Amino acid sequence: MQPILVVGAGPVGLITALRLAAQRLPVLLVEREPTLPQDLRASTFHPPTLEMLDELDLTAGLLARGLRTPTWQVRWHETGEKAEFDLAVLAGDTRYPFRLQVEQRVLCALAAERARAEPLVDLRFGCELVSLTQNADRVDAVLRDAHGATVAVRTPYLLACDGARSTVRSLLGLGFEGLTYPETTILATTTFPFEEHLPGLSNVNYCWYAQGTFSLLKLPDTWRVSLYADEGESAERAATPQAVAAKLQRIVATPAPYPIGEVRPYRIHQRIVDDYRRGRVLLAGDAAHLNSPSGGMGMNGGIHDAWNLTEKLPRVLRGEAPAALLDTYTTGRRVVALDDILRQAHANRLRMQQRDPAYRRAELARLQAIAADPRQAREHLLQTSMIGGLRRAAA
């Protein structure tokens, strides 16, 4: 069999390739970048994602490098009031009743190492897709390597895992309807010990304060802080070291300068394609849908796409099911993306962007009541941990 062409060696593409290889299917995995990206990206792994990755023997490596986080909070910064959700109530639903905080690049490094050692995976960095055509039997693609040389490849299926600026999506002319939120998020890292200054802090905290909102997410050796430009302040200005330092001082005032590591400004999009399948080309992850990172569902949702797709495609290739089975990939995963990932991420963002004290007071009381009731807390955490959406899609 000719290799399945997977475009994009981020977490979604790498997991797709490894899972296909585990089912004895050859894969050509291409990545246009010369190396694995090292910049700030996702850092939250939800329980069902850890269960999936366990099947590929990747979870143990993540656990060894990550920070287990059994609780997360919505906090009112000035008063210290909070609604805290404890994932221990999910102990009967998952082997991993916690969030794992670890950088996406750690997963990519572990998965790439496995892919390089896997005889059925041909992993090529610095190799980009130039064009594609397809018919009823195959996809013909042209690739270009880092030296500018082109090569034609033929594949039974092409899987687009090439991210928000997907070349495959563009070549297919697919619409990507949705919106771009007006604010720019400024993501910064610091080793400042917030936990020593903010009583009762969790490892994952979504915070209201007088100037708007911020979030604090702990990793083993650093805090990731999401900040926003002040009213009338440009995104460029808000991302400068001086502005980032001033915003951090509002969270905890300290006479010593904040140790600031990486800073990354980015815009937030909410978009989705109409169909994850176009003939023998299928899209997964950010190539198919984008959402607010609030709640940590983007990377996780992409890995869940990969898992669903790699359950169905091998059955089609082995002749165990008709190609029409691949249509259920869209019907199952797109519904989850719309109803659980995009909708929930949008609601999370709207909640934290609200500045009306009366709204905050009422919303905090509502969340505290949910957190205090084991039945309601479990239902809430099944959704926010992405277990509920997977169950509905399976049903």
matplotlib code that plots the C-alpha trace (Angstrom):
import matplotlib.pyplot as plt

x = [0.0, 1.2, 1.7, -1.0, 0.1, -0.2, 0.5, 1.7, 3.8, 2.2, 0.5, -2.4, -0.3, 2.2, -0.6, -2.4, 0.8, 1.7, -1.8, -2.0, 1.4, 0.2, -2.4, 0.3, -0.4, 2.5, 2.6, 4.5, 4.4, 5.6, 6.2, 7.1, 9.1, 12.7, 12.3, 9.6, 8.2, 9.4, 7.2, 4.4, 1.4, -1.1, -0.2, -3.3, -4.1, -7.6, -8.3, -9.6, -6.6, -4.3, -6.3, -5.9, -2.2, -1.7, -2.5, 0.5, 2.7, 3.1, 1.2, 3.9, 6.4, 4.0, 3.3, 7.0, 7.5, 4.1, 2.2, -0.9, -3.6, -6.7, -8.5, -9.1, -10.7, -12.6, -11.4, -12.3, -8.8, -9.4, -11.4, -9.8, -13.3, -13.4, -15.3, -13.1, -13.8, -12.2, -11.7, -11.7, -15.4, -14.5, -12.6, -15.3, -15.3, -11.5, -8.2, -6.8, -9.1, -6.9, -5.6, -2.0, -0.1, 2.8, 3.9, 2.6, 6.2, 6.9, 4.3, 5.6, 9.2, 8.1, 5.9, 8.5, 11.1, 8.7, 7.9, 11.6, 12.0, 8.9, 9.7, 6.2, 6.5, 8.6, 8.9, 10.3, 10.9, 11.4, 9.0, 5.9, 2.8, 2.7, -0.3, -2.8, -5.4, -7.6, -9.9, -12.1, -9.0, -6.2, -4.7, -1.7, 0.4, 3.5, 6.0, 8.9, 11.8, 14.1, 16.4, 13.6, 13.4, 9.9, 8.7, 5.3, 3.7, 0.6, -1.5, -4.8, -5.7, -4.4, -4.9, -4.6, -3.2, -1.4, -2.9, -4.7, -3.1, -3.7, -2.2, -4.5, -7.6, -6.5, -5.7, -9.2, -10.8, -12.7, -14.5, -13.5, -16.5, -16.5, -15.0, -11.9, -12.3, -11.3, -8.8, -5.2, -4.1, -0.6, 0.8, 3.9, 5.9, 7.5, 9.1, 7.6, 6.0, 2.3, 1.3, 3.3, 1.4, -2.2, -3.8, -5.6, -4.3, -4.8, -2.5, -5.2, -6.9, -9.2, -9.4, -11.5, -9.9, -10.6, -8.8, -10.5, -9.3, -6.2, -5.3, -2.6, -1.6, 1.2, 3.7, 6.4, 9.0, 7.0, 3.7, 1.9, 0.0, -2.6, -2.9, -4.8, -4.2, -5.7, -8.4, -6.7, -3.5, -2.2, -1.4, 2.2, 2.6, 0.9, 3.4, 6.5, 8.5, 7.6, 3.9, 4.0, 5.9, 3.4, 0.4, 2.1, 2.6, -1.1, -1.5, 1.1, 3.0, 6.6, 9.7, 11.8, 11.4, 9.4, 11.5, 9.8, 10.6, 8.8, 6.1, 3.7, 0.8, -1.9, -5.4, -8.2, -10.4, -13.6, -14.0, -15.0, -15.1, -18.5, -17.2, -14.1, -14.0, -13.5, -13.3, -10.0, -8.8, -9.8, -9.1, -8.3, -7.4, -6.9, -7.1, -10.8, -11.7, -10.3, -11.6, -10.7, -8.0, -10.0, -10.6, -7.7, -9.8, -7.9, -5.1, -7.1, -10.0, -7.5, -6.1, -9.6, -10.2, -7.1, -8.3, -11.8, -10.3, -7.7, -10.5, -12.4, -9.8, -8.0, -11.3, -12.0, -8.5, -8.7, -12.0, -14.0, -16.2, -17.3, -15.7, -19.0, -17.9, -15.6, -18.6, -19.4, -16.1, -17.5, -21.0, -19.5, -16.5, -18.0, -21.0, -18.6, -16.6, -19.7, -21.6, -18.9, -15.6, -16.5, -19.6, -18.0, -14.8, -16.8, -18.8, -15.7, -14.3, -17.5, -17.6, -14.1, -14.4, -17.4, -16.6, -20.0, -19.7, -23.3, -22.7, -19.5, -21.2, -24.1, -21.9, -19.4, -22.4, -23.7, -20.4, -19.8, -23.2, -22.3, -18.9, -20.5, -22.9, -21.2, -23.8, -23.7, -19.9, -19.5, -21.8, -20.0, -16.6, -17.6, -18.3, -15.3, -13.0, -14.3, -15.6, -19.2, -18.8, -16.8, -19.6, -22.3, -20.3, -19.8, -23.5]
y = [0.0, 3.5, 5.6, 7.8, 11.4, 13.4, 17.1, 18.9, 17.4, 19.2, 17.2, 16.3, 15.1, 13.2, 11.4, 10.6, 9.2, 7.1, 5.7, 4.7, 3.1, 1.2, -0.3, -1.4, 1.4, 3.3, 7.0, 9.9, 12.8, 16.1, 19.4, 22.6, 24.0, 22.7, 21.7, 21.2, 24.6, 25.7, 28.8, 29.1, 27.0, 24.8, 23.5, 21.7, 18.0, 16.8, 13.4, 11.7, 12.9, 11.3, 8.1, 8.2, 9.0, 6.1, 3.7, 5.0, 4.9, 8.6, 9.5, 8.3, 10.6, 13.5, 12.7, 12.6, 16.1, 17.7, 19.0, 17.2, 19.7, 18.2, 21.6, 24.7, 28.0, 31.1, 33.9, 37.4, 38.8, 41.7, 39.7, 36.3, 34.7, 31.7, 28.9, 25.8, 22.7, 19.4, 16.8, 14.0, 13.7, 12.1, 9.3, 6.9, 8.3, 8.4, 6.9, 10.5, 12.7, 15.8, 18.2, 17.8, 21.0, 20.6, 22.3, 21.0, 21.0, 18.2, 16.0, 16.8, 16.0, 12.6, 11.8, 12.8, 10.6, 7.7, 8.6, 8.6, 5.2, 3.8, 2.0, 2.7, 6.5, 8.6, 11.9, 14.8, 18.3, 21.3, 19.7, 21.5, 20.7, 22.6, 21.3, 18.5, 16.9, 13.9, 11.4, 8.6, 6.3, 8.5, 11.9, 13.2, 15.7, 17.7, 18.3, 20.7, 20.1, 22.7, 22.8, 23.7, 20.3, 19.0, 15.4, 14.0, 11.5, 9.4, 8.5, 6.8, 9.6, 12.9, 14.0, 17.8, 18.4, 21.6, 24.1, 27.4, 28.6, 25.3, 25.0, 22.0, 24.0, 26.8, 24.5, 23.0, 26.4, 25.6, 28.4, 29.0, 30.9, 32.5, 35.5, 37.1, 38.5, 42.2, 41.7, 40.5, 38.1, 38.7, 35.4, 35.8, 33.4, 34.2, 32.2, 34.6, 32.5, 33.7, 30.7, 32.3, 35.6, 34.6, 32.4, 29.3, 29.6, 26.5, 25.6, 26.8, 30.1, 32.3, 35.7, 38.8, 42.1, 45.8, 46.2, 43.3, 39.7, 37.6, 33.9, 32.1, 28.6, 26.8, 24.5, 22.6, 25.5, 28.6, 30.4, 31.2, 34.5, 35.6, 39.4, 42.0, 45.5, 48.3, 50.5, 52.6, 50.7, 49.0, 45.3, 46.2, 48.4, 45.9, 43.2, 45.3, 44.2, 47.4, 47.0, 43.3, 44.1, 46.8, 44.4, 41.8, 44.3, 44.8, 41.1, 41.1, 44.3, 43.5, 45.8, 43.5, 43.4, 40.4, 37.8, 37.6, 34.8, 34.4, 36.8, 36.0, 38.2, 36.4, 37.0, 34.6, 33.1, 31.1, 29.3, 26.0, 24.4, 23.1, 19.6, 17.9, 15.7, 16.6, 13.3, 11.6, 14.6, 14.9, 17.8, 17.6, 20.0, 23.7, 23.0, 22.2, 24.4, 27.2, 28.3, 30.5, 28.8, 29.5, 26.0, 24.4, 22.6, 23.4, 20.9, 18.4, 18.6, 18.2, 15.0, 13.8, 14.5, 12.4, 9.6, 9.4, 9.6, 6.9, 4.6, 4.9, 5.2, 1.9, 0.1, 1.6, 0.8, -2.8, -3.2, -3.7, -0.7, 1.4, 4.8, 6.4, 5.6, 8.6, 10.8, 9.9, 11.5, 14.9, 14.3, 13.1, 15.5, 18.7, 18.4, 18.1, 21.1, 23.2, 22.2, 21.5, 23.0, 26.3, 27.0, 26.3, 28.1, 31.1, 31.0, 30.8, 33.9, 35.9, 35.1, 36.3, 39.4, 40.7, 43.7, 44.4, 43.7, 42.6, 40.0, 38.8, 38.5, 36.5, 34.3, 33.5, 32.5, 30.3, 28.6, 28.2, 26.4, 24.0, 23.3, 22.6, 20.0, 16.7, 15.8, 19.2, 19.4, 16.1, 17.1, 20.4, 18.7, 16.0, 18.9, 21.1, 18.0, 17.0, 13.6, 14.5, 15.5, 12.3, 10.2, 12.0, 11.6, 7.9, 7.5]
z = [0.0, -0.8, 2.3, 3.7, 3.4, 6.6, 6.3, 9.5, 12.3, 15.2, 17.9, 15.7, 12.8, 14.9, 16.8, 13.5, 12.1, 15.1, 15.4, 11.8, 12.1, 15.2, 12.9, 10.4, 7.8, 6.2, 6.6, 5.0, 7.5, 6.2, 8.1, 6.3, 9.3, 9.6, 13.2, 15.9, 17.0, 20.5, 21.0, 23.5, 22.5, 24.4, 27.8, 29.2, 28.7, 29.7, 31.1, 27.9, 26.0, 28.5, 28.1, 24.3, 24.5, 27.0, 24.2, 22.3, 25.5, 25.6, 28.7, 31.1, 29.5, 29.9, 33.5, 34.2, 32.9, 33.7, 36.7, 37.9, 38.6, 40.4, 40.8, 38.8, 39.8, 38.7, 41.1, 42.0, 42.4, 44.8, 47.3, 46.9, 46.5, 44.2, 42.8, 42.8, 40.8, 42.0, 39.3, 42.0, 41.4, 38.0, 39.6, 38.4, 34.9, 34.0, 35.0, 35.1, 37.3, 36.8, 34.2, 33.3, 32.8, 30.4, 27.2, 23.9, 22.7, 25.2, 23.6, 20.1, 21.1, 22.6, 19.6, 17.1, 18.8, 18.5, 14.8, 13.9, 15.3, 13.6, 10.4, 9.0, 9.4, 7.0, 8.8, 6.7, 8.1, 5.8, 3.4, 2.3, 0.2, -3.1, -4.8, -4.8, -7.1, -6.5, -8.2, -7.1, -6.4, -5.1, -4.3, -6.3, -4.4, -5.1, -2.3, -2.1, 0.2, 2.0, -1.1, -3.4, -5.1, -5.8, -5.8, -6.8, -4.5, -4.8, -1.7, -1.0, 1.4, 2.4, 6.0, 6.7, 10.2, 9.2, 11.6, 11.5, 8.3, 6.6, 3.1, 2.4, 3.3, 1.1, -1.9, -1.5, -1.5, 1.7, 3.5, 7.2, 8.6, 11.9, 13.7, 15.2, 18.7, 19.0, 21.9, 21.6, 24.2, 25.6, 26.9, 29.2, 31.3, 34.7, 37.5, 40.1, 42.8, 42.7, 44.9, 47.8, 47.5, 46.5, 49.2, 48.0, 44.4, 42.2, 39.3, 36.9, 37.6, 35.6, 37.3, 37.2, 38.4, 38.2, 34.9, 33.3, 33.3, 33.4, 33.9, 35.8, 34.7, 36.5, 34.8, 36.6, 36.5, 35.4, 35.4, 32.2, 32.5, 29.9, 29.9, 27.8, 26.5, 28.5, 26.9, 24.3, 24.4, 21.2, 21.1, 20.2, 23.2, 25.5, 24.5, 25.3, 28.4, 30.2, 29.7, 30.6, 33.8, 34.7, 34.3, 36.4, 39.1, 39.3, 40.1, 42.9, 43.6, 44.3, 44.8, 42.7, 38.9, 37.6, 35.9, 32.5, 30.1, 26.8, 25.6, 22.7, 21.5, 19.6, 18.3, 19.1, 16.3, 16.4, 13.0, 11.5, 8.0, 6.7, 6.1, 7.4, 4.3, 0.7, -1.2, -0.2, 1.8, 5.5, 7.9, 11.6, 14.4, 13.7, 10.0, 10.6, 13.5, 15.7, 19.1, 22.1, 24.2, 27.4, 28.9, 27.1, 24.3, 21.1, 21.1, 23.0, 20.4, 17.6, 19.2, 19.6, 15.9, 15.1, 17.3, 15.7, 12.1, 12.8, 14.1, 10.8, 8.0, 8.7, 8.5, 5.1, 3.8, 5.0, 3.2, 6.4, 5.8, 2.8, 2.2, 3.4, 6.9, 6.6, 6.4, 10.0, 10.9, 10.0, 11.5, 14.8, 15.3, 13.8, 16.1, 19.1, 17.8, 17.5, 20.6, 23.0, 22.0, 20.2, 22.2, 25.5, 24.7, 23.6, 26.8, 28.9, 27.1, 27.5, 31.2, 31.9, 29.7, 31.7, 33.9, 35.4, 39.2, 39.4, 36.7, 38.3, 41.7, 40.3, 38.1, 40.9, 43.1, 40.4, 39.9, 43.6, 43.9, 41.1, 42.7, 46.1, 44.7, 43.8, 41.2, 39.5, 39.8, 38.1, 35.2, 34.8, 34.9, 32.4, 30.0, 30.8, 30.7, 27.3, 28.4, 27.8, 24.2, 23.4, 24.9, 22.9, 19.7, 20.3, 21.0]

ax = plt.figure().add_subplot(projection="3d")
ax.plot(x, y, z, "-o")
ax.set_aspect("equal")
plt.show()
